[in-house]
């Protein structure tokens, strides 16, 4: 757009001297425009043009046209085929995944908050075919090997080892406490039983004495 403005301006300037110098060819015009755009005056002129309200409106309209064109191209049969081929390339797919990681994470978070999406996901998970696919994947040798690797790596982490030590020590302390409390209550029970036996023996002795006294009389 800017180049078109400069081209029109140069054509008007060259039109006045056409009788003496002849019409400028394309390459000469192009070179002159590029040289002008590189100068400070040229850059300043472009900035002034872009800050004009009329030009802003035109750019907004052009932006909408560009967006519409891109969307139409992407959703067309050729566009779909093009992107399918591109994503078959592992390097391209990896690059796209990394570049859109934040956007994809945010999209997933937004979708998880959407009731319609959650309902759709639940219906998919209830599908017997989907359940069978998941179960087959979980039973596969590749998944088990992957799970084993993940577990091994997790167990080898220093943080995991420290946490496991804490759990074992806590369990040992609780077992020791329960053992002590059990021993104390056991000892108390024995003492009570001993006291009962002694009391019973005393009562039996007293009964014998009473019986002897009655016999003597």
BELPE-V39538 format. One record per backbone hydrogen bond with DSSP energy under -1.0 kcal/mol. NH is the residue of the N-H (numbers start at 1). CO is the residue of the C=O. Records with the same first field share a line. If there is no record, write none. Layout:
NH = CO + CO
This chain:
5 = 1
6 = 2
7 = 3
8 = 4
9 = 5
10 = 6
11 = 7
12 = 8
13 = 9
14 = 10
15 = 11
18 = 15
21 = 17
22 = 18
29 = 25
30 = 26
31 = 27
32 = 28
33 = 29
34 = 30
35 = 31
36 = 32
37 = 33
38 = 34
39 = 36
43 = 39
44 = 40
45 = 41
46 = 42
47 = 43
48 = 44
49 = 45
50 = 46
51 = 47
56 = 52
57 = 53
58 = 54
59 = 55
60 = 56
61 = 57
62 = 58
63 = 59
64 = 60
65 = 61
66 = 62
67 = 63
68 = 64
69 = 65
70 = 66
71 = 67
72 = 68
73 = 69
74 = 70
75 = 71
80 = 76
81 = 77
82 = 78
83 = 79
84 = 80
85 = 81
86 = 82
87 = 83
89 = 86
93 = 89
94 = 90
95 = 91
96 = 92
97 = 93
98 = 94
99 = 95
100 = 96
101 = 98
104 = 100
105 = 101
106 = 102
107 = 103
108 = 104
109 = 105
110 = 106
111 = 107
112 = 108
114 = 111
118 = 114
119 = 115
120 = 116
121 = 117
122 = 118
123 = 119
124 = 120
125 = 121
126 = 122
131 = 127
132 = 128
133 = 129
134 = 130
135 = 131
136 = 132
137 = 133
138 = 134
139 = 135
144 = 140
145 = 141
146 = 142
147 = 143
148 = 144
149 = 145
150 = 146
151 = 147
152 = 148
153 = 149
154 = 150
155 = 151
156 = 152
157 = 154
161 = 157
162 = 158
163 = 159
164 = 160
165 = 161
166 = 162
167 = 163
168 = 164
169 = 165
170 = 166
171 = 167
172 = 168
173 = 169
174 = 170
175 = 171
176 = 172
177 = 173
178 = 174
179 = 175
180 = 176
181 = 177
182 = 178
183 = 179
184 = 180
185 = 181
186 = 182
187 = 183
188 = 184
189 = 185
190 = 186
191 = 187
192 = 188
193 = 189
194 = 190
195 = 191
196 = 192
197 = 193
198 = 194
199 = 195
200 = 196
201 = 197
202 = 198
203 = 199
204 = 200
205 = 201
206 = 202
207 = 203
208 = 204
209 = 205
210 = 206
211 = 207
212 = 208
213 = 209
214 = 210
215 = 211
216 = 212
217 = 213
